[in-house]
């Protein structure tokens, strides 16, 4: 029985494993991205315009595919995708259904900031 063939195969596989591409780093969307989307959502809500509402849905849908955004942020984005539509009457309920997730967008989707470590207080 030839033991060297499987050993060579395993050795080649072990050496090839580190050559696989590491996942690429995807930066967090900027604060300006979320602020622009929020502004678009408010304009869609206020003006009930097809172009503005289409822009909101398109930009929110693009952010839905971002790998680093948490589920709670994607819930808000999904709400904007569903609610940012033109209606026959621009009622308060319609405007509020768009404004509420737009207001939450910045707080929920902004990149979390790690607290800085303070040195432990010393007793004198």
C-alpha positions in Angstrom: 0.0 0.0 0.0 1.3 3.4 -1.0 1.0 5.9 1.9 2.9 8.7 0.3 0.1 9.6 -2.2 -2.6 10.5 0.3 0.1 12.2 2.5 1.1 14.4 -0.5 -2.5 15.2 -1.3 -3.2 16.2 2.3 0.0 18.3 2.4 -1.0 20.1 -0.8 -4.4 20.8 0.6 -3.0 22.1 3.8 -0.7 24.4 2.0 -3.4 25.6 -0.3 -5.8 26.5 2.5 -4.1 29.8 3.5 -4.0 30.9 -0.1 -7.8 31.2 -0.2 -9.0 34.7 -0.3 -9.7 36.3 3.0 -13.1 38.1 3.3 -12.7 41.6 2.1 -13.3 44.5 4.5 -16.4 46.5 3.7 -16.4 49.9 5.5 -19.5 51.0 7.4 -21.7 53.5 5.4 -20.9 57.1 6.2 -23.1 59.2 8.4 -23.7 61.4 5.3 -25.2 58.4 3.5 -27.8 58.0 6.3 -28.4 61.7 6.5 -29.0 61.9 2.8 -31.4 59.0 2.9 -33.3 60.6 5.9 -33.6 63.8 4.0 -34.9 62.0 0.9 -37.5 60.2 3.0 -38.7 63.4 4.6 -39.0 65.0 1.1 -41.0 61.9 -0.1 -43.2 62.2 2.9 -43.8 65.9 2.5 -44.1 66.2 -1.3 -45.6 62.8 -2.2 -43.5 62.9 -5.3 -42.8 59.8 -7.4 -39.1 60.6 -8.1 -38.3 61.3 -4.5 -40.1 58.2 -3.2 -38.3 56.1 -5.9 -35.0 57.4 -4.7 -35.7 56.5 -1.1 -36.7 53.0 -2.0 -33.7 52.5 -4.3 -31.1 53.8 -1.8 -32.7 52.0 1.2 -32.7 48.8 -0.9 -29.0 49.2 -1.8 -28.2 49.5 1.9 -30.2 46.3 2.7 -27.4 44.3 1.1 -24.6 45.8 3.2 -23.0 43.0 5.2 -22.1 45.0 8.3 -25.4 46.7 9.1 -27.3 45.1 12.0 -30.8 43.6 11.6 -32.4 46.4 13.5 -31.1 48.9 10.9 -32.2 46.6 8.1 -35.7 46.6 9.7 -35.8 50.4 9.5 -34.5 50.3 5.9 -37.1 47.6 4.9 -39.8 49.8 6.4 -38.7 52.7 4.2 -38.7 50.5 1.2 -42.3 49.4 1.9 -43.7 52.8 3.0 -42.0 55.3 0.7 -44.7 55.2 -2.0 -46.8 57.8 -3.7 -50.4 57.9 -2.4 -53.6 59.5 -3.8 -53.9 61.6 -0.7 -51.0 62.8 1.4 -52.6 62.0 4.8 -51.0 62.4 8.1 -50.9 58.6 8.6 -49.0 58.2 5.3 -46.5 60.9 6.2 -46.0 59.6 9.7 -45.4 56.0 8.4 -42.5 57.4 6.4 -41.2 59.9 9.0 -41.0 57.5 11.9 -38.4 55.1 10.3 -36.6 58.1 8.8 -36.2 59.6 12.3 -34.9 56.3 13.7 -32.4 55.8 10.8 -29.5 57.8 12.2 -29.7 56.4 15.7 -30.1 52.8 14.7 -27.8 52.6 11.6 -24.8 54.7 12.6 -21.6 52.9 13.2 -21.3 52.0 16.9 -18.5 53.8 18.8 -16.5 51.8 21.2 -16.1 53.5 24.5 -12.5 54.5 25.3 -10.9 52.7 28.1 -10.2 55.0 31.0 -7.4 54.1 33.4 -8.5 52.7 36.7 -8.7 55.3 39.4 -5.8 55.0 41.9 -6.3 55.3 45.6 -4.0 57.5 47.4 
